[in-house]
């Protein structure tokens, strides 16, 4: 399939790449230094609107590059189908990155990277936010589609609704649905069926379940249109896990 052809899928065009990006816990960041590309390992998270969150040190070359030139690219890679790495799904984003001083976004990043709590408040670390402008999604060998920002972005009204309801949803789930969360987490590959798994993040595309330094991404069966759908989606996931 040519890069400009859309895959013949019934699901929304941006759904598969969004799931891949939200589940990514490491990525390659490419920045520009005096006209020369420079790639480095980073640890992303995503905001509700799918912008990419990065905790970066001012001592790192890529941070200095971004301060001089906000243009950047991010590559996230999934699991290959076999021995050939080219069968792995991957997503390349291009866009602009800017420093952000929003405590809520930093808390969102730490929710999926809890091991970083020991250094996240060091003076040289700051949060950066990359807003994707374009993307290339490769679903596997020979299957590629180019995406505009509008193709990739989740519905803005749904994003706002879920974000507003998120604290209450997480509190209620962690208080009343501990067994359900543990069942879903273990089905997704987490350790400890009796462990106190908690919902540490939620958005229109899925939720993040945490236990200690383990954090698992669990996508919804389909993007949420309304936060009121969460109980039914959790029931579906629990049923599939059981």
PyMOL commands that set and color helices and strands:
alter all, ss='L'
color gray80, all
select helices_A, chain A and resi 15-23+61-68+85-87+103-112+114-118+149-152+156-176+178-187+227-241
alter helices_A, ss='H'
color red, helices_A
select strands_A, chain A and resi 27-33+36-42+44-46+52-57+71-77+90-100+125-140+143-148+198-203+206-211+214-219
alter strands_A, ss='S'
color yellow, strands_A
deselect
rebuild
show_as cartoon
